[in-house]
Amino acid sequence: MKVITTSTPTWQAKIFGILLSVILFTGACSDPSEIGLVLDPDSNQIGVFYEEIPLSSYLVLADSFNTTSQGRMVVGGDQSDLFGTTQSIGYSRLSFNPNGIPPEEEAIFDSAIFTMNVVDLIGENFDEEKTFSVHRLTEPILDTAYYNFSRLEFEEEANIASGSFLLEPDTANLLRMQVNPELSADFFNKLKSDDPVFDNIFAFRDYFPGIVITGEPEQNTSLSLATGSGTGMTLYYHYDGDTVSTAYPINTIQSRHFTGVISERQGSGIDAVAERGEAYEVTGDLLGVKAGLGLMAKLDMSPLHDFLDTLENITFNQIMLEVGPIETYPEFKAPYNALVMYFATADNKIYRRFDGAEVAIQAEGGSHTGLDQQGNVVPTTNNQTGLAFNTENRVYANQITSYVNALYRSGLVRTDLFLYPNTPSTERAPVTADAFKRSLREFVVDKNNIKLKIYYTKIR
């Protein structure tokens, strides 16, 4: 078997290393001779056959794309012919320690700094400054679910803080901005005077509902900000005789937050995508998947199901699902390195098992079915696999032979598939974070470059 070594950027290797350990056949064994087979059925009693099945694809805007308290706020945006204009806005409450020691009456104010803890960024033209602003919410963030289409009112014309930065991709960036002097003085004076606003977190949020962080879509850059002590404001002060300042943090640690996304699709290549939860066949050759927006690709698997119904006395040698090559992309706008293949329902939701577990294609060589308490065949869900991205040929691919065998022999439920950017979750490495909600990463592919490659033998 030929082995192909692929190189990945540092950030991809860290995030998706576990995936690469379970997809040993990805990108390899692309013809029968590489798996010990010869397409010459006349030479012996075992006929070896090859079938290539093109798959139709659709776009689905995920319904109920919940972005509440994902641990990240996505800020910024981009513009493109296919996706139109996308703007991502971060919303968050602020927190402080009610049992902390506030500045006393004689404290002398030094400064107030707002910081943003950037853990991931994508974009273009990083030799140009990128601008971000922080605003004050004018309505509270409630104890309810918020989605990527949710909006809250804020002071758009007034900034708490703003700044323009030369960002460094593929590195950690801690951005610092001066806080508006009026707000700084207001907070500092209330702390010094023991104002009831700072008696507890609820009184504070009644007075100051929270913050909104925005960027400029035309600058084609977006940030993934980690909530916590690194994102928020810090007041610095001292007393007579001090040689260093004392810090009083008011930040997003343990604070409810969400990301809202504004998508202006009119006149774009996905103009036809109007309603959430509907499948759209997009005109033209290009299909696009975009995180943050919740735009997924849905594959029509009925050609495979029909093909299986025509087979008898066969053994599957290898079945590959390939998506790509995808369109070229800017250096610092790499797509996600893995696509989880979720089962899709007829009403365009992720298929759930009887116990509510979301169902995806499982790891090659593992079990894909089990029995419930009534003896019914049900899908297994504990060892996902995914299509892995090869940065050299720009193709997403993986072997799904065991999955197709389960469809053919074990009664596994037959559905269409969603391609969902995220790290596959396994028993050894469970994944709780949803990468699809933590950035605006995307990829674009020619719809004609999505196919199954099937090698099988038939006993005469």
C-alpha positions, 0 to 999 in steps of 0.5 A: 500500500502506498503511503502519502505523507501530508503536511499541516500548519501547526494549528491544524496539527494540534487541533486535529492530530487525534483524527489523523490517527484513525484514518490510516487509509485516507488518500491511499489505495486509489486503485485496485493494484494498491489493495492487491486486486486486479480488474481482470475478472476473466483470470479467476473466479473472483470478479473485481469491479470499480464503480464511481458514483457522483453525489448530488449536493445541496446547501442547508442553513442550519436551523436553531444554530445555538451559539450560547456560551460556546467559550468563544465569541467570533468578531469581524467578517468578510466579503466574497462573491459566493457568500456575500457579506458576513458580519459576526458580532460578539455579545457578553455579560461582564463579571467581577468578584463581589468579594474582591477588594475595591479601591478606597476613597484615596485611590488614584486612577491610572488607566483602564484597558480593555483586552481581547484574547485572540485564540484564532484568526483568519483573514487577508492582507495582514500588512494592513491594520484591522479595526475592532470596537467595543460597545455597551449593551442597552438590553440585558442578556437573559438566561435563555438560548441565543442563536447565530441569528439573535440580535440585541440593541447596543450603543452603535455610535458610542464606543467603550473602546476601539483600536486598529491593529497589525495582527499576526496570523498563526500566533496568539494575539492579546489586543489592548485598547484604552477604555473610554475615559467617561466610563472609566471614571464612572466605574472607578468612582462608583467602586471608590464610593461603595456604590450599590451598583457593585454590591453584587453581580445582579445589581451591576448587570442592571446598571451595565447589561454587558458588551458588544464587540464588532469588526469591519467585514470589508477588512476580511478578517475575523477573530475567535475570542476566548471568554474569561479573564483575558477578554474584558476591562481592567482598572489600574490605580495606586495610592500615594507611595506605591511603586506599582499599580493595583488592578481591578478586573471586570471581565467575561469570566463565567459570563453568558455570551453568544455570537450573532451573525448578519448575512447579506446574501442578496446578489451572491452565489448563495442568494437562493438560500433563504430559509433555515432548515431547507435544502437548496440546490444552488445554481452554478457549479460552486458549493460553499460551506461556511462556519459561524453562518451554519451553512452546511452541505447535504449529500444525496446518498440515494444513488448509493442506496440504489446501487446497493439494492442491485448487488448480490454475493459481493464483498466490498474491498474499499469505498472512498468518499472524496470531496474536492479538490476544493477551490484555492484559498488565501494563505491565512483562510485555511478551511477546517481540517475535518468534516464529520459526516452526520446522518441527515433527516428528511426535514434537514436536521441531524438524525438522532438516535432513540436516546437523543444522541446525534448519529454520524459515520463511525470509525473504519473497522468499528461497529456501526450498529447495535441493538436497543432493549427491544432488539431493534437495530440502532446506530452506534455513536461513540467513535466518529470519523471524518473526512480529512483535508489533504493540504497538498491536493486540497481534497477531503477524503476518507474510507467509509467501507465499514459504514457501507457494509453496515448499510448493506448487511446490518440494516443500518438506517439509510439517510443522506449525509451532512458535511459538518466541520468539526473534530470527530468525537471518539471514546478516547478523545471526546469532543465537547466544543463545536468548531463550526460555531467558533469561526467564519472558516469556509471552503468552496468546491465544484459540485461535480467533485463530490463522489464515491469510489467503490471497489468490490469483488463478486463471486461467480 
